[in-house]
Structure formats: C-alpha cells, structure tokens
C-alpha cells in the first residue's frame, strides 16, 4: 500500500511538472505573440478581414506544423499582403513557443511545437 501511494504521488507530481512546463511555453509564446504578431493578427487571434488572416480556428495553423514554422521563419507574400520573416529576430525556442501558443490559444487545440522541429525546418 505504501508503494502504491508513493507511485501515485510520483505520477501526480510528474504530471504537474509537465503541465507547468507547458504553461511556461505558452506564457513565453504569448509574450512573443504580443510583441511581434498581435498588431496584425490581433490579441484575440481573429486578424483583420481582408488584411491579416485570423489564426483562431485557421486550418493552416491547426494542420501540419512544418508549414506554420516555415511561415514564421521565412514570412509569406500572398494575396493579403506580406508577413515578415522572423528567422533573424527570434531563436528556435521563441519560434517554437509562439507557434505552440497560436496552435493552442483561443479555441485552437493542436499539438505543441518543439525547438528541434524549428531547427529542422530552419535547416540547422
């Protein structure tokens, strides 16, 4: 019984540590988003119609993370205008955090992005 209690406590504490770590990523991502992205995409992720695309409920944001990472790294020129690339201004941790944030903020529920995924996309 004693071992079961120790095991249960370990699982609970491990889960809390994991949740806090994910929360830290989301907080860092939100800070990057507010500093670098919210001016165009708005703090609520709804963007500005016909000017800046919404990120909330956006199938591109919720889909394969590689194109999202590449867009943040390299920017995008499209029918709505141009998004700057952030590869020279943000490191892999910051880009992973902000992409994770936009994939999990508002009503979005997509898996997190890691710095290793960003590095692979960046070509490191």
Secondary structure, 3 states (H helix, E strand, C coil): CHHHHHHHHHHHHHHHHHHHHHHHHHHHHHHHHHHHCHHHHCCCCCCECCCECCCCCCHHHHCCHHHHHHHHHHCEEECCEEECCCCCCCCHHHHHHHHHHHHHCCCCCCCCCCHHHHHHHHCC
